[in-house]
Amino acid sequence: MKLPEYLNSLNKEFIGIDGELHLINVEIVHYNDFPLEVLIELKSQLEADTLAQISLDQLGINAERARLMKYGLCRYGGFDNKADISGNVHTTEYYDCGERGRCPVEGKLCKHVQAKNGCLTPREIDVIKLIAQDLADKQIADRLGISVNTANQHRVNINKKIGCNSKVGICRFAVEKRII
């Protein structure tokens, strides 16, 4: 696997593979083999995030290593062509863990998709996925059990948030953010 050029000894990229956290840094490293400095960085982030700590408590995750892995997976498990850690800059990303829409701490432990003009809601993510399947607003409405007007309004809101004006722009955004 050829690694992206932005990855180097300073930039770190996390990725979720089969529900487990890995690190890409010159090579893919399983969570159990993370360098100490990466674990320390994750720990310091988690310690500074009270809401994430409460969320992990609500999920019943008590062991420190398990907490760090879940935190890292939920915050950084996607792969979006940007380093997750680059110096003091940390970039959260969308990761579809398979629990979205059912997770009791959704949006608290994980982060919603950041767009140019705001965060996308879980329902907007659902709409984006259906737009990417080339479904019309009526079909999207039927799949989600909402009215056509509501489906259309979601699309309008998505366009505003990501700064585009077409379904093609929405699909491009979805590919860039690894939503689809």
Phi, psi and chi 1 to 4 in degrees:
 res  aa     phi    psi   chi1   chi2   chi3   chi4
   1 MET       -  122.5  171.4 -179.4 -173.7      -
   2 LYS   -79.5  128.6 -174.9  175.6 -175.8  -57.1
   3 LEU   -89.0  147.0  -62.8  177.0      -      -
   4 PRO   -61.0  149.8  -19.8   29.6      -      -
   5 GLU   -64.0  -26.5  -68.4  179.0   16.8      -
   6 TYR   -71.5  -11.5   68.8   85.2      -      -
   7 LEU   -87.0  129.4  -66.7  176.1      -      -
   8 ASN  -153.9 -166.8   55.8   44.8      -      -
   9 SER   -67.4  -19.0   62.1      -      -      -
  10 LEU   -94.5  -33.4  -62.9  176.6      -      -
  11 ASN   -94.7  135.8  -62.3  -26.4      -      -
  12 LYS  -120.4  142.1  -49.7  -73.8 -172.1  -88.7
  13 GLU  -128.8  123.4  172.6   71.0   26.4      -
  14 PHE   -94.3  151.6  -63.8  107.2      -      -
  15 ILE  -150.1  139.3 -174.8  169.9      -      -
  16 GLY   -89.9  127.4      -      -      -      -
  17 ILE  -128.9  118.6  -58.7  173.9      -      -
  18 ASP    52.2   41.0  -63.2  -31.1      -      -
  19 GLY    77.1   10.6      -      -      -      -
  20 GLU  -123.4  149.6  -67.3 -169.3   -3.4      -
  21 LEU   -86.0  135.3 -172.2   62.8      -      -
  22 HIS  -129.6  162.1  -68.8   73.1      -      -
  23 LEU  -120.5  133.5  170.5   71.2      -      -
  24 ILE  -107.2  116.7  -58.6  173.8      -      -
  25 ASN  -156.5   86.3 -178.2   26.0      -      -
  26 VAL    75.4  -35.1 -176.7      -      -      -
  27 GLU  -148.7  164.8   62.9 -177.5  -21.2      -
  28 ILE   -82.6  127.8  -64.6  178.1      -      -
  29 VAL  -120.5  126.4  178.5      -      -      -
  30 HIS   -67.9  151.3 -173.4  -85.9      -      -
  31 TYR   -50.3  -40.4  175.9   72.4      -      -
  32 ASN   -61.8  -19.1  -68.4  -27.0      -      -
  33 ASP  -112.1   15.2  -60.5  -41.9      -      -
  34 PHE   -59.6  142.0  -84.3   16.8      -      -
  35 PRO   -63.0  149.6  -17.9   27.9      -      -
  36 LEU   -55.0  -40.3 -178.2   59.0      -      -
  37 GLU   -64.8  -29.2   68.8  -90.9    9.6      -
  38 VAL   -72.7  -42.8  172.3      -      -      -
  39 LEU   -62.6  -39.6  -67.1  172.0      -      -
  40 ILE   -63.9  -40.4  -69.8  169.8      -      -
  41 GLU   -64.3  -45.9  179.0   63.2   33.0      -
  42 LEU   -60.9  -42.3  -84.3  175.6      -      -
  43 LYS   -63.1  -41.8 -177.0  176.7  179.8  180.0
  44 SER   -67.3  -36.1   70.7      -      -      -
  45 GLN   -64.6  -46.2  -73.9 -178.5   46.1      -
  46 LEU   -62.9  -42.2  177.1   56.0      -      -
  47 GLU   -62.9  -27.3  -72.9  174.0  -12.3      -
  48 ALA   -86.4   -4.5      -      -      -      -
  49 ASP  -116.3   89.5 -169.3  -25.8      -      -
  50 THR   -60.1  -41.0  -55.3      -      -      -
  51 LEU   -63.0  -39.7 -174.3   56.7      -      -
  52 ALA   -65.7  -39.7      -      -      -      -
  53 GLN   -62.2  -45.4  -67.9  175.8   48.6      -
  54 ILE   -62.3  -40.4  -68.2  168.0      -      -
  55 SER   -62.3  -43.0  -62.1      -      -      -
  56 LEU   -64.4  -37.5  -69.7  165.4      -      -
  57 ASP   -61.5  -44.9  -68.3  -17.9      -      -
  58 GLN   -61.7  -32.6  -71.1  174.7  -27.0      -
  59 LEU   -80.3   -6.9  -67.1  174.0      -      -
  60 GLY    76.9   23.3      -      -      -      -
  61 ILE   -96.2  109.7  -58.8  173.0      -      -
  62 ASN  -111.1  -31.8  -59.8  -46.6      -      -
  63 ALA   -69.7  135.0      -      -      -      -
  64 GLU   -56.3  -47.4 -177.1  179.4   50.6      -
  65 ARG   -63.6  -38.8  -74.3 -168.8   61.1   85.1
  66 ALA   -67.6  -37.2      -      -      -      -
  67 ARG   -64.4  -45.1  -71.9  172.0   73.1   86.0
  68 LEU   -64.5  -40.4  -70.1  176.5      -      -
  69 MET   -65.5  -46.0 -176.8  167.2   90.4      -
  70 LYS   -64.1  -43.2 -178.2   68.2  172.2  174.0
  71 TYR   -58.9  -50.5  177.0   78.1      -      -
  72 GLY   -63.0  -40.6      -      -      -      -
  73 LEU   -64.4  -46.0 -168.9   58.8      -      -
  74 CYS   -69.7  -34.0  -68.9      -      -      -
  75 ARG   -85.2  -34.5  -72.2  -70.1  166.2   96.6
  76 TYR  -131.6    8.5  -55.0  109.8      -      -
  77 GLY   -67.3  -13.7      -      -      -      -
  78 GLY   -78.8 -179.0      -      -      -      -
  79 PHE  -138.0  102.4 -172.2   66.0      -      -
  80 ASP  -122.8   22.8   64.3   -1.5      -      -
  81 ASN    65.3   23.9  -64.8  -33.8      -      -
  82 LYS  -134.1  139.7  -70.3 -177.2 -176.7  175.1
  83 ALA   -64.7  135.9      -      -      -      -
  84 ASP   -73.5  -36.3  -62.0  -36.7      -      -
  85 ILE  -127.2  120.8  -61.2  174.0      -      -
  86 SER  -139.7   96.7 -179.1      -      -      -
  87 GLY    67.7 -125.7      -      -      -      -
  88 ASN   -96.4    6.2  -68.9  -32.7      -      -
  89 VAL   -95.2  129.4  177.0      -      -      -
  90 HIS  -121.8  127.1  -55.9   94.7      -      -
  91 THR  -117.3  110.2  -53.8      -      -      -
  92 THR   -75.6  160.2   59.4      -      -      -
  93 GLU  -148.9  163.3   57.8 -156.4   -1.5      -
  94 TYR   -72.5  131.6  176.4   78.5      -      -
  95 TYR  -135.8  119.3  174.5   65.4      -      -
  96 ASP   -89.0   96.8 -168.7  -11.8      -      -
  97 CYS   -80.4   -5.8   62.8      -      -      -
  98 GLY    91.6   -6.9      -      -      -      -
  99 GLU  -106.2   -2.1  -65.6  -64.6  -43.8      -
 100 ARG   -59.0  135.4  -70.4 -159.4  176.7 -106.0
 101 GLY    91.2  -16.7      -      -      -      -
 102 ARG  -123.4  -14.1  -62.7 -175.4  -50.2  -88.4
 103 CYS   -71.9  129.4 -179.3      -      -      -
 104 PRO   -68.6  -14.7   22.0  -29.7      -      -
 105 VAL  -119.6   22.6  -64.5      -      -      -
 106 GLU   -58.9  136.0 -175.0  169.0  -18.4      -
 107 GLY    82.9   -7.2      -      -      -      -
 108 LYS  -106.0  -46.5  -62.4  173.5 -175.4  168.4
 109 LEU   -88.4  -50.4 -175.8   56.1      -      -
 110 CYS   -83.6  168.8   61.9      -      -      -
 111 LYS  -115.4  146.0  -67.8  -63.9 -178.6 -174.2
 112 HIS   -72.1  161.9  -65.0  -62.4      -      -
 113 VAL   -65.6  124.7  176.9      -      -      -
 114 GLN   -81.9  132.4  -64.7  -73.6  -27.5      -
 115 ALA  -121.9  174.1      -      -      -      -
 116 LYS   -54.5  -40.2 -177.5  178.5  179.3  179.8
 117 ASN  -121.5   34.8  -60.3  -48.0      -      -
 118 GLY   135.8  179.4      -      -      -      -
 119 CYS   -95.0  142.3  -69.0      -      -      -
 120 LEU   -83.4  139.8  -63.0  170.1      -      -
 121 THR   -79.7  162.4   66.5      -      -      -
 122 PRO   -56.6  -37.6  -28.0   36.1      -      -
 123 ARG   -67.1  -37.7 -177.2   56.4   99.0 -178.2
 124 GLU   -64.3  -36.3  -70.7  168.1  -19.1      -
 125 ILE   -62.6  -42.6  -63.7  -64.5      -      -
 126 ASP   -58.4  -43.8  -67.1  -19.0      -      -
 127 VAL   -64.6  -42.7  170.7      -      -      -
 128 ILE   -58.6  -44.8  -73.1  172.7      -      -
 129 LYS   -60.4  -38.5  -71.1  177.2 -179.8  179.7
 130 LEU   -75.0  -35.6  -64.6  173.2      -      -
 131 ILE   -61.0  -40.8  -72.2  171.0      -      -
 132 ALA   -65.4  -20.3      -      -      -      -
 133 GLN   -86.8    8.2  -67.4  176.0   25.7      -
 134 ASP    65.5   35.9 -161.9   25.8      -      -
 135 LEU   -90.1  144.6  -61.8 -178.2      -      -
 136 ALA   -76.6  164.0      -      -      -      -
 137 ASP   -55.5  -39.2  -72.3  -11.8      -      -
 138 LYS   -62.5  -43.6  169.0   82.1  170.4  102.0
 139 GLN   -66.5  -39.4  -65.8  169.8  -57.9      -
 140 ILE   -62.7  -45.8  -68.0  170.0      -      -
 141 ALA   -58.7  -45.6      -      -      -      -
 142 ASP   -61.9  -44.0  -69.5  -14.6      -      -
 143 ARG   -63.7  -36.8  -72.1 -101.9 -176.2  108.7
 144 LEU   -94.3   -4.9  -63.1  177.6      -      -
 145 GLY    68.6   37.3      -      -      -      -
 146 ILE  -126.2  170.7   58.2  177.9      -      -
 147 SER   -77.0  161.0   73.2      -      -      -
 148 VAL   -61.9  -39.6  174.8      -      -      -
 149 ASN   -61.1  -40.5  -72.1  -21.6      -      -
 150 THR   -66.6  -42.7  -59.1      -      -      -
 151 ALA   -60.2  -44.1      -      -      -      -
 152 ASN   -63.4  -41.2 -175.2   51.6      -      -
 153 GLN   -64.6  -38.2 -171.4   58.6   52.2      -
 154 HIS   -59.3  -44.3  -79.0  -52.2      -      -
 155 ARG   -62.6  -42.3 -171.6  173.1   43.0   77.5
 156 VAL   -61.8  -44.6  167.7      -      -      -
 157 ASN   -63.2  -41.1  -68.0  -18.8      -      -
 158 ILE   -61.7  -47.2  -68.1  164.3      -      -
 159 ASN   -55.3  -45.8  -75.5  -19.3      -      -
 160 LYS   -62.9  -45.7  -73.5  178.7 -174.3  175.1
 161 LYS   -66.2  -40.1  -73.0 -179.5 -179.4 -179.3
 162 ILE   -92.6   -7.7   67.9  175.3      -      -
 163 GLY    76.2   41.5      -      -      -      -
 164 CYS  -132.5  176.5   77.7      -      -      -
 165 ASN  -137.2   26.5   57.0   11.9      -      -
 166 SER  -154.4  164.3   68.3      -      -      -
 167 LYS   -67.1  -29.6  -73.3 -174.2  174.2 -177.0
 168 VAL   -63.2  -43.3  171.5      -      -      -
 169 GLY   -62.8  -38.8      -      -      -      -
 170 ILE   -63.5  -43.7  -68.8  171.9      -      -
 171 CYS   -64.3  -41.2  -70.0      -      -      -
 172 ARG   -60.9  -44.7 -176.3  177.4   58.9 -116.6
 173 PHE   -60.0  -43.6  177.0   84.7      -      -
 174 ALA   -61.7  -39.1      -      -      -      -
 175 VAL   -69.2  -44.7  168.2      -      -      -
 176 GLU   -61.0  -37.7  -72.3  171.8    0.9      -
 177 LYS   -90.4    1.8  -66.7  -68.6 -173.0  174.3
 178 ARG    60.5   35.2  -56.2  -82.6 -158.6 -116.2
 179 ILE   -77.0  -30.7  -66.7  170.4      -      -
 180 ILE  -119.8      -   56.2  170.7      -      -
